[in-house]
Amino acid sequence: MDDRSHPSAPGCAATGANRGAGERAGVLGIALAAVLGFALASGSWQWFSTYLGMTLLAVVFSFTGPPTRTPGPGSGYARSLTAYSLVVGLCAALAMAPAIQRWAWLFPMPGTRSQCAHLGSYTALQTQAALGDLAGQSGAALAYAQSDRSRHAVDACLASTTTQWLPVYAFGAALLTVLGVWLADRTGTPHTATGNR
């Protein structure tokens, strides 16, 4: 006799496998989008980067979730958690980049900031030397040109330094994500994201 008591079991397994593959593809797509955001960043970090990073984080938390701990050495839990945490860290760093560039308490490097300020002063002097003939005609225009070019030079200097140090912030955010997921698993807090079925 045919046993049809569990006719949907193979289909459920296939659906679960497809869902898992879709979630992995989603995480990969988010990671690539974040990398693209870094690659397109040129000059000063703008606040649109924060919007992009927050949007990516919203997608991560809405459609994927931390991997569920499964017994056995071959479960791939550590690998999945590492990938998930690195993606979250990357998106968080992308969201934080403009604030890191502009707020000294987030990026406490007084030496770098003073060097960028000196570069701004030097750029203002260069502008004065190049446009010195404007002083007799329009001192306000010369002052504006000096201020504008000095500000751009300082922003570009800080943005470049921020970009160099951003992987450190991304890695720190990834470590915090790993710690948070580990604590949630230890305390038995259920994962609420759709990825944990």
C-alpha positions in Angstrom: 0.0 0.0 0.0 1.1 3.6 -0.6 1.6 5.6 2.5 0.2 9.0 1.8 0.1 10.2 5.4 2.8 12.8 4.8 2.5 13.8 1.2 3.8 17.3 1.7 7.1 16.5 3.4 9.3 16.5 0.3 7.6 19.7 -0.8 8.2 21.3 2.6 11.8 20.3 2.5 12.2 21.8 -1.0 10.5 25.0 0.1 12.8 25.3 3.1 15.8 24.7 0.9 14.6 27.3 -1.5 13.9 29.8 1.3 17.4 29.2 2.7 19.0 29.7 -0.7 16.9 32.9 -1.2 18.0 34.3 2.1 21.7 33.6 1.4 21.3 35.3 -2.0 19.7 38.2 -0.3 22.5 38.6 2.2 25.0 38.3 -0.7 23.2 41.0 -2.6 23.1 43.3 0.4 26.8 42.8 0.9 27.5 43.6 -2.8 25.3 46.7 -2.5 27.3 47.9 0.5 30.6 47.3 -1.2 29.3 49.2 -4.2 28.5 52.1 -1.9 32.1 52.1 -0.6 33.4 51.9 -4.2 31.3 54.9 -5.3 32.3 57.0 -2.3 34.6 59.8 -3.6 35.5 63.0 -1.9 33.5 63.9 1.2 31.2 61.3 2.7 27.6 62.6 2.3 24.5 61.9 4.4 23.0 59.9 1.6 25.5 57.2 2.6 23.7 57.1 6.0 20.4 56.7 4.3 21.8 53.9 2.1 23.3 52.1 5.1 20.1 52.4 7.2 18.1 51.1 4.2 20.4 48.1 3.8 20.2 47.4 7.6 16.4 47.5 7.4 16.5 45.0 4.6 18.8 42.7 6.5 16.7 42.8 9.7 13.4 42.4 7.8 14.1 39.7 5.4 17.0 37.8 6.9 18.0 36.9 10.4 20.8 35.4 12.5 21.4 31.8 11.8 19.8 29.3 14.2 22.2 27.3 16.2 22.2 23.7 15.2 24.1 20.8 16.8 27.0 19.1 15.0 30.3 20.3 13.7 29.2 20.3 10.1 26.1 22.5 10.7 27.8 25.7 9.2 26.5 27.8 12.1 29.7 29.6 12.6 30.2 30.3 8.9 26.6 31.6 8.6 26.9 33.8 11.7 30.3 35.2 10.4 28.8 36.1 7.0 25.7 37.6 8.6 27.7 39.7 11.1 30.1 41.0 8.5 27.2 42.2 6.3 25.6 43.9 9.3 29.0 45.5 10.2 29.5 46.7 6.6 26.1 48.3 6.4 26.5 49.9 9.9 29.9 51.4 8.9 28.4 52.7 5.6 25.6 54.4 7.7 28.1 55.9 10.2 30.7 57.2 7.7 29.4 60.8 7.4 29.1 61.1 11.2 32.6 59.7 11.8 34.0 62.2 9.4 32.2 65.2 11.0 32.0 64.4 14.7 35.3 64.3 16.6 33.9 62.1 19.5 33.1 59.3 17.0 36.6 59.6 15.4 39.0 60.8 18.1 42.1 61.4 16.1 43.2 64.9 17.0 46.4 64.6 15.1 44.6 63.8 11.9 42.1 66.5 12.4 44.8 69.2 13.1 46.7 68.1 10.0 43.5 68.4 7.9 43.0 71.9 9.4 46.5 72.9 8.4 45.8 71.6 4.9 42.7 73.8 4.8 44.8 76.8 5.9 47.4 76.1 3.2 44.6 75.8 0.6 43.3 79.2 1.6 46.7 80.7 1.2 47.0 79.1 -2.3 43.7 80.5 -3.2 44.7 84.0 -2.1 47.9 83.7 -4.1 46.0 82.6 -7.2 43.2 85.1 -6.9 45.0 87.9 -5.2 43.9 90.4 -7.8 40.3 90.0 -6.5 41.3 91.7 -3.2 41.2 95.2 -4.8 37.9 94.5 -6.6 35.9 92.3 -4.3 37.4 91.3 -1.0 34.2 89.4 -0.1 34.5 87.2 -3.2 38.1 86.4 -2.4 37.1 85.6 1.2 34.3 83.3 0.0 36.6 81.5 -2.4 39.2 81.0 0.3 36.6 79.7 2.7 35.0 77.4 0.2 38.2 75.8 -1.1 39.6 75.5 2.4 36.4 73.7 3.6 36.5 71.3 0.6 40.1 70.5 1.3 39.4 69.7 5.0 36.4 67.6 4.1 38.4 65.6 1.5 41.2 65.1 4.0 38.9 63.9 6.7 36.9 61.7 4.2 40.0 60.0 3.0 41.1 59.2 6.6 37.6 58.1 7.5 37.6 55.7 4.5 40.9 54.2 5.7 39.7 53.6 9.2 36.1 52.5 8.3 36.9 48.8 8.1 37.9 49.0 11.8 34.5 50.3 12.6 32.8 47.7 10.4 34.7 44.9 12.1 33.8 46.3 15.5 30.1 46.4 14.5 30.4 42.8 13.3 31.9 41.7 16.6 29.1 43.4 18.4 26.6 41.6 16.2 28.2 38.2 16.9 28.1 39.0 20.7 24.5 40.0 20.5 23.4 36.9 18.6 25.5 34.7 21.0 23.9 36.3 24.0 20.4 35.9 22.5 21.1 32.2 21.9 22.4 31.8 25.5 19.4 33.5 27.0 17.0 31.7 24.7 15.6 34.9 23.2 13.8 33.9 20.0 14.9 35.5 16.7 12.1 37.5 15.3 13.4 38.0 11.8 11.8 36.1 9.0 15.0 34.3 8.2 14.7 32.0 11.3 12.2 29.5 10.4 
